[in-house]
Amino acid sequence: MKLPNFLVAGFPKCGSTSLHYYFSEHPEIFMPAQKELHFFTYDVLQQQNKGKDDKEVKKFHIGTLKEYKACYSRASKEIAVGDASPSYANYESAIPKIKEVLGEDVKIIIVLRDPIKRAYSNYLHLLREGRETLSFYDALMKEEERRANKYSDFWYYTFNSLYADKIERMTKEFNNVRLITFEDFIRNPQDYIRDIYDYLGVNPDFSPDNIKTHFNPGGVYKKNPITSFIFKQSKFKSAVKRIVPLNTNVKRAKIQLIKRFQEETPQIDEKSEKYLVEIFKDDVMRLNEFGVKTDLWNKSFINN
């Protein structure tokens, strides 16, 4: 029985889910049919279920070691076996569990993104699902209240964009941690995926057919029955996902379908941006300690 020898433990809306699809193409990498298992953070995430449709989203999280092992029952001769779950870097409580099941030598990839763009993308995701109803600034002001009321952490726009303490924790606890930025990756995906393949010990010369596909395009879309079904959480949608797993081909078809309904994404408002610069600027400066390239991030971080 094989279990993961690497984790993609980035942060929500940073591109870690896209890596799941790029890895799935490689013949020497095994990725489970279901992405985002959240096994090592199951206990803490299950307690966060008071937001709209939070319980529906968590139906696919894996809670027992037996279930987790079952996700890898088809792994055989692959060199690298992975699990892409953005929540793993967020919670200290995941670390002992990861060490117990996978050991401290498990390779860990952490994907980072401009924290302001990550937070706004997170907000737009909940907005198009019909779960978020507030303006971005008002939602930011509600974050502490939502945390106290046990909303899912996907509603925590600033929490998910604070990286430094979490990276420091992971680099101290594990021997093989690789940090990459979303911005650098999308600038030159072919070179970056080659480097990551090499890091995982698989053939770096393999070029996935889907490397130019942006699997999580984000943004906003016209409201109609098609986009409502695709974006909104529902029991019916959950039932369909169990029958038709969201593999690379299905995901590509979904992207092509919704592209015709995409609208121009509104710019982040100045008030929210200024607020977030103040929240994140010290954290961004600390990332220099870990060699994180932030030159493509919000220029206000540099000017401050």
Sequence and secondary structure as in RCSB ss.txt:
>XXXX:A:sequence
MKLPNFLVAGFPKCGSTSLHYYFSEHPEIFMPAQKELHFFTYDVLQQQNKGKDDKEVKKFHIGTLKEYKACYSRA
SKEIAVGDASPSYANYESAIPKIKEVLGEDVKIIIVLRDPIKRAYSNYLHLLREGRETLSFYDALMKEEERRANK
YSDFWYYTFNSLYADKIERMTKEFNNVRLITFEDFIRNPQDYIRDIYDYLGVNPDFSPDNIKTHFNPGGVYKKNP
ITSFIFKQSKFKSAVKRIVPLNTNVKRAKIQLIKRFQEETPQIDEKSEKYLVEIFKDDVMRLNEFGVKTDLWNKS
FINN
>XXXX:A:secstr
    SEEE   TTSSHHHHHHHHHHSTTEE  SSS    TTHHHHHT   STTHHHHGGG   SHHHHHHTTTT 
 S SEEEEE GGGGT TTHHHHHHHHH TT EEEEEE  HHHHHHHHHHHHHHTT   S HHHHHHTHHHHHHTT
  GGG TTGGG  HHHHHHHHHH SEEEEEEHHHHHHSHHHHHHHHHHHHTS TT   TTTT  S   SEE  SH
HHHHHHS  HHHHHHHHHS   HHHHHHHHHHHHTTEE      HHHHHHHHHHHHHHHHHGGGGT   TTS HH
HHH 
